Each structure stands twice: as structure tokens, then as C-alpha cells.
């Protein structure tokens, strides 16, 4: 008896977008924005006023349900430390 295998449909790689987060702490973002390719969704946010939850909401709104292949983040920090938002210093798990 032959069995049929069902393949799950996956998005075609070219349909996926890339996400780039840019903190307001990054100087001269206009130079970076000029170099961004069309498949990149850019989310700029205000470091001092953002929480992880408001940043997540802004990302969800910008993606409009699209799937992403890669995430890049332009943040500031010190050696061994990366600062994402200024309003909460807690590590939160969003799964």
C-alpha cells in the first residue's frame, strides 16, 4: 500500500522580508536609511519612550502579518551589554 506524504507549504524565500530595528540613539540614521533595500522593513523607534511591549506592537504593525527571514538591530550599549529600550530594563520573554 502506497502512502502519500503531505508537504507543509513554506513561504518562498523571496516572499520573506527582513526587519531592521533602528534606535533613536543611533546618530545619523538617514545615511543608513538611504542604503536600505526594498525587501527590508525598517522600524525606527524612540529609545527613551519605548518599552519592549510598545516596540513589539510597532514591529507587528509595521510587518502587517508578513513573515521575516532576518532581523537586524542598530542599538547602543557598552561592551557585553545591548540596550534595547530606555523605559524597562527587564528581560521579557515573548513566545
Backbone as CSV, one residue per row, in Angstrom:
resi,resn,N_x,N_y,N_z,CA_x,CA_y,CA_z,C_x,C_y,C_z
1,UNK,0.841,-1.174,0.000,0.000,0.000,0.000,0.888,1.240,0.000
2,UNK,0.666,2.121,-0.933,1.463,3.335,-1.036,0.898,4.403,-0.109
3,UNK,1.797,5.162,0.489,1.347,6.270,1.342,1.787,7.574,0.705
4,UNK,0.940,8.540,0.822,1.255,9.857,0.270,1.783,10.732,1.392
5,UNK,2.828,11.457,1.109,3.338,12.381,2.118,2.808,13.778,1.808
6,UNK,2.479,14.466,2.852,1.968,15.823,2.708,3.072,16.777,3.114
7,UNK,3.422,17.643,2.193,4.451,18.634,2.492,3.784,19.895,3.012
8,UNK,4.367,20.439,4.060,3.869,21.711,4.573,4.324,22.806,3.624
9,UNK,3.434,23.741,3.371,3.837,24.829,2.483,4.656,25.835,3.277
10,UNK,5.760,26.206,2.717,6.626,27.205,3.324,6.655,28.417,2.419
11,UNK,6.821,29.598,3.020,6.928,30.780,2.164,8.166,30.676,1.280
12,UNK,8.044,31.129,0.076,9.188,31.173,-0.830,10.135,32.238,-0.296
13,UNK,11.415,31.957,-0.315,12.405,32.860,0.272,12.244,34.294,-0.211
14,UNK,11.912,34.496,-1.471,11.785,35.855,-1.997,10.564,36.576,-1.436
15,UNK,9.600,35.831,-0.870,8.424,36.451,-0.270,8.692,36.955,1.141
16,UNK,9.778,36.494,1.740,10.090,36.892,3.100,10.720,38.279,3.121
17,UNK,10.436,39.002,4.166,11.026,40.325,4.360,12.131,40.227,5.402
18,UNK,12.963,41.226,5.453,13.953,41.374,6.512,13.508,42.542,7.375
19,UNK,13.831,42.497,8.651,13.436,43.538,9.590,14.679,44.216,10.125
20,UNK,14.662,45.538,10.146,15.759,46.313,10.705,15.211,47.265,11.747
21,UNK,15.647,47.108,12.993,15.258,48.000,14.083,16.329,49.064,14.228
22,UNK,15.893,50.322,14.321,16.853,51.412,14.495,16.420,52.251,15.686
23,UNK,17.258,52.254,16.714,17.011,53.042,17.923,17.280,54.516,17.641
24,UNK,16.564,55.386,18.346,16.793,56.829,18.204,18.162,57.236,18.754
25,UNK,18.831,56.347,19.447,20.173,56.627,19.967,21.248,56.499,18.881
26,UNK,20.885,55.994,17.718,21.837,55.841,16.617,21.964,57.174,15.891
27,UNK,23.165,57.737,15.831,23.336,59.030,15.147,23.234,58.883,13.623
28,UNK,22.690,59.890,12.993,22.588,59.979,11.531,21.936,58.762,10.879
29,UNK,20.723,58.411,11.268,20.083,57.239,10.649,19.736,57.456,9.176
30,UNK,19.685,58.696,8.720,19.345,58.976,7.323,20.326,58.305,6.363
31,UNK,21.587,58.248,6.732,22.603,57.597,5.900,22.282,56.113,5.772
32,UNK,21.898,55.501,6.879,21.550,54.079,6.868,20.277,53.839,6.063
33,UNK,19.282,54.681,6.260,18.004,54.517,5.574,18.156,54.621,4.063
34,UNK,19.083,55.440,3.609,19.307,55.597,2.176,19.858,54.315,1.548
35,UNK,20.477,53.476,2.350,21.096,52.252,1.835,20.202,51.020,1.985
36,UNK,19.052,51.172,2.612,18.177,50.024,2.864,17.525,49.558,1.572
37,UNK,17.527,48.253,1.359,16.917,47.671,0.166,15.409,47.522,0.342
38,UNK,14.711,47.306,-0.743,13.244,47.276,-0.734,12.660,46.115,0.064
39,UNK,13.385,45.023,0.235,12.846,43.879,0.973,13.025,44.032,2.484
40,UNK,13.512,45.178,2.923,13.746,45.413,4.346,12.655,46.323,4.907
41,UNK,12.004,45.849,5.964,11.035,46.657,6.696,11.803,47.329,7.834
42,UNK,11.808,48.662,7.844,12.546,49.413,8.857,11.580,49.886,9.934
43,UNK,11.962,49.657,11.183,11.203,50.159,12.322,12.130,51.052,13.130
44,UNK,11.860,52.358,13.064,12.599,53.311,13.880,11.760,53.568,15.126
45,UNK,12.422,53.696,16.265,11.667,53.915,17.493,12.442,54.827,18.438
46,UNK,11.696,55.468,19.328,12.270,56.360,20.319,12.742,55.543,21.514
47,UNK,14.034,55.530,21.733,14.630,54.729,22.796,14.061,55.089,24.169
48,UNK,14.055,56.354,24.508,13.676,56.786,25.857,12.222,56.483,26.190
49,UNK,11.330,56.565,25.215,9.901,56.387,25.479,9.421,54.959,25.281
50,UNK,10.214,54.091,24.694,9.755,52.744,24.337,9.949,51.742,25.461
51,UNK,9.015,50.792,25.507,9.166,49.592,26.318,9.282,48.432,25.335
52,UNK,9.623,47.263,25.823,9.675,46.109,24.925,8.300,45.830,24.336
53,UNK,7.259,46.044,25.137,5.895,45.795,24.660,5.487,46.795,23.572
54,UNK,5.797,48.079,23.742,5.431,49.054,22.708,6.268,48.843,21.447
55,UNK,7.517,48.411,21.622,8.359,48.110,20.456,7.797,46.914,19.698
56,UNK,7.380,45.896,20.427,6.782,44.721,19.778,5.526,45.114,19.004
57,UNK,4.701,45.971,19.589,3.483,46.424,18.911,3.834,47.170,17.618
58,UNK,4.844,48.017,17.685,5.265,48.775,16.499,5.786,47.834,15.412
59,UNK,6.512,46.799,15.807,7.015,45.813,14.844,5.849,45.075,14.201
60,UNK,4.913,44.583,15.023,3.744,43.865,14.495,2.970,44.721,13.502
61,UNK,2.775,45.989,13.841,2.040,46.916,12.976,2.788,47.140,11.652
62,UNK,4.096,47.265,11.722,4.898,47.501,10.517,4.935,46.293,9.597
63,UNK,4.954,45.098,10.173,5.033,43.883,9.358,3.704,43.516,8.715
64,UNK,2.594,43.946,9.273,1.260,43.669,8.723,1.073,42.192,8.403
65,UNK,1.505,41.328,9.313,1.322,39.895,9.126,2.354,39.215,8.252
66,UNK,3.280,39.966,7.678,4.318,39.359,6.833,5.302,38.583,7.689
67,UNK,5.848,37.530,7.112,6.877,36.747,7.792,8.239,37.359,7.471
68,UNK,9.173,37.166,8.385,10.511,37.713,8.171,11.552,36.607,8.172
69,UNK,12.612,36.853,7.423,13.706,35.892,7.336,14.843,36.278,8.281
70,UNK,15.121,37.569,8.391,16.251,38.061,9.183,15.848,39.281,9.988
71,UNK,16.477,39.432,11.140,16.274,40.621,11.970,17.633,41.246,12.220
72,UNK,17.714,42.539,11.961,18.909,43.303,12.288,18.520,44.397,13.263
73,UNK,19.417,44.773,14.131,19.115,45.817,15.109,20.313,46.744,15.254
74,UNK,20.051,48.028,15.131,21.081,49.040,15.358,20.747,49.689,16.694
75,UNK,21.515,49.311,17.703,21.267,49.717,19.077,22.525,50.351,19.641
76,UNK,22.451,50.803,20.866,23.652,51.287,21.530,23.877,50.449,22.784
77,UNK,25.027,50.584,23.365,25.327,49.821,24.567,26.786,49.961,24.948
78,UNK,27.190,49.100,25.839,28.566,49.046,26.292,29.081,47.643,25.994
79,UNK,30.374,47.416,26.134,30.893,46.067,25.892,30.130,45.030,26.729
80,UNK,29.625,44.014,26.044,28.902,42.949,26.717,27.470,43.282,27.075
81,UNK,26.979,44.440,26.643,25.632,44.866,27.012,24.983,45.559,25.820
82,UNK,23.731,45.260,25.591,22.986,45.857,24.483,21.714,46.479,25.047
83,UNK,21.524,47.757,24.836,20.346,48.462,25.339,19.293,48.544,24.242
84,UNK,18.133,47.954,24.508,17.067,47.950,23.505,16.101,49.099,23.730
85,UNK,15.613,49.257,24.958,14.682,50.340,25.277,15.106,51.032,26.561
86,UNK,14.639,52.257,26.743,15.009,53.036,27.910,14.027,52.964,29.059
87,UNK,12.806,52.485,28.809,11.777,52.504,29.851,11.732,51.254,30.699
88,UNK,12.245,50.162,30.232,12.276,48.945,31.048,13.604,48.236,30.855
89,UNK,14.194,47.863,31.940,15.487,47.195,31.874,15.361,45.707,32.159
90,UNK,14.149,45.209,32.138,13.913,43.798,32.423,14.002,42.991,31.131
91,UNK,14.378,41.737,31.268,14.354,40.824,30.138,12.963,40.187,30.130
92,UNK,12.276,40.306,29.018,10.950,39.736,28.908,10.962,38.653,27.850
93,UNK,10.151,37.664,28.050,10.084,36.536,27.134,8.769,36.622,26.364
94,UNK,8.849,36.746,25.046,7.648,36.801,24.194,7.640,35.591,23.298
95,UNK,7.066,34.519,23.768,6.969,33.301,22.951,5.535,32.862,22.928
